[in-house]
C-alpha cells in the first residue's frame, strides 16, 4: 500500500480583491466564495475529502481560518458545497447538450449520456474515487446526497416532458422513473475505470443508450 501523500507548502490562490471584505462592499462576498471554492477544489484534487482541512484551505485561499469558518462552518460543509456546485454545473451543461433533440425521450437519453460522460471526465469526481471511494458507499446503499438530488430533479423534469409529448410511456411515473434511472446509471460513473481497463467505454455507452430508449419508448 502506498504511503499517505505528504503535504508540501501550499500555494495561495491569488485574487485581485480582498476575500475578507464585509458583505455589501462591492461584491467582495461573491469573490470570497469563488476563491474559497477554488481552494477547496484544489485541496480535494490533491488530498481527497478526508484530509481536507480548514487550515490548508485557508492557506490556499490566502485568508485567515476565521474567514473559512465564517463562510462554511468547516471543511466538511465547504467540500459538500464544492461537490454540489460541480454536479449542478454538470447537470446544467448536460441538459444544454441534449436540448436540441426532437422529443422528450431523445432529450432525456442524450442528457443522461452527456451527464455520464461529463462526470467521468470530472477531475473532482475522479479525485473522490481515487482518494475516498469508501465515502461513496453511503450514497449507494443508504441515502441520496444533494448532488444526486440535483440529478434526480433534472431527470424527473425531462421524464415529465417526454410523457407529455407522447415520446415516453404514459405509465412511467416521473418521480419513480427518475429514481430508477438515477440508480441504474450511476454505476456507469463509479465503474468508469473498469470500463476503461476493459476497453469497453464506447461499446457500453451504446448499450446504455439502447437500454434507456427501450425502457422509455411507448409500447406498440
Protein Blocks (a to p, Z undefined) as FASTA:
>chain_A
ZZddddddddddddfbdfkbcehigolmmmmmmmmmmmmmmmmmmnojmlpcfklmmmmn
opafklmmmmnopaklmmmmmmmmmmmmmmmmmmmmmmmpmblklmmmmmmmmmmmmmmm
pmklmmmmmmmmmlmmmmmmmmccfklmmmmmmmmmmmmmmmmnopacfklcfklmmmmm
mmmmmmmmmmmmmmmmnopmmmmmmmmmmmmmmmmpccZZ
